[in-house]
Amino acid sequence: MKNAVKNDSLNKSRGGFTSRGFILAAAGSAIGLGNIWRFPYMAGTNGGAAFVLVYVIAMAVIGVSLLLVEFNIGRHGRANAIDSYSKISSKFKFIGYIGFFSAPIFLSYYSVLSGWTVYYTLKSAAGLTHVPAAGLGDFFFGFVSSTWPPLLFHLLFSAMTIYIIAKGVSNGIERWSKILMPVLFILILALVARSLTLSGAADGLRWFLAPDFSKITWKVVIAAIGQIFFSLSVGMSGMLTYASYLNGDENLVKTAGVVSFFDMLVALLAGLMIFPAVFTYGMEPTSGVGLIFITLPAVFSAMPLGSLFSVAFFALLVVANLTSSISILEMPVAYLIERKKISRPKAAIIVGGLGFLLGVAVSLGYGAWSFISINEMSILDIFDYLGSNIILPLCGLLSAVVVGWFWREGAIQEVTNNYTINTWVAPVWHGIVKFVVPALLVLVFLSLIKVIG
Ligand code: TRP
């Protein structure tokens, strides 16, 4: 109990989460574009159901375990990521620094994409559902390849993110997401119901749910792993930072399980809402980053009160994106406040501003700067590939090695709240983190650098 008292006073000075607030914040961080935009797009470009199968398995084995690793290190450290790693050993603080320096990259394209979402909210109110299905692709590319409108919405979204972080994490946003996230969930269910009654539903379901095992290649595995990291917000210590605001008695195992489950559920529902529409309107599952922006409006126009649904859906997606982008920004901001003695608003502006500037390049990458590309990948694709497929899994691997090989007793004590709960799960989890997760991630990296596969 001495521990609990100590935590309380520490948390007061850092402004802590209540237990309920923490689940909401962590789920808010996880659920966003990763589930609704990136998951269908990745499934579409990586063979459909084959990808989904690998994703579900990897989520259960690697995703949940690493989420628990971050929760564990964060709550134990009760400080920004760099100091939390230092608390285990100063040798490991570089892992926190990798997250710190990669935050602006994630922030940049997350904000550009969220800006597109803001635009689609407004356009839905102004008659997007009247654009014929065949014209939705041109509509999308016309918008993203222009210069000023996407930049303007990117600026707007960046400003909202910075504003919320400048005011402090639990002010307001917690209350809002408590109401709005369930509404988004219900709306997604309604869209799934509409999609499943479209004429192409059977083809869509087959593509999404009946795996062709021959399509499981290393490329698909790499993509599924990257998807898990991005979608769960795991790897760059964002979840670690959130957990550092917790007090001692949260059940971390349960929270990691609940958050992963809902994250996966929302992604799968997003697939169910997109792929029937893709096949109904003769679109290509492989159409890439534009997939949801091109297919969803077609579903809306086939619904009664379509424009209303459309406005509501994109608006709620903007909110879901905000609860994700603030978790990216909070990570480096926590460090700057605690270590560099910079005020919260100033830290939010510095890092958020950097993310905004990088995002300008991302946004122009679809228009004026589209000549910049590697292997036909746009600037957004390059950032996302580097971030999700390399940086996040690398940090995930390092965090697993730290907890697996250098911190057994402490980690178990933390996960079990001083040996009071989860006493049989903890050693199993620790074994997975020590052997299974590193082995799988090393294989993925070997295939990434083409040593195998
Ligand atoms: N997980 C969020 C989503 O699915 C995005 C996100 C939040 C993220 N924090 C992150 C991605 C940290 C990478 C790293 O939309």
Residues whose N, C-alpha, C, O or C-beta is under 5 A from the ligand:
A	BS01	LIG	S29 A30 I31 G32 L33 G34 N35 F106 F229 F230 S231 L232 S233 M236 G238 S324 S327 I328
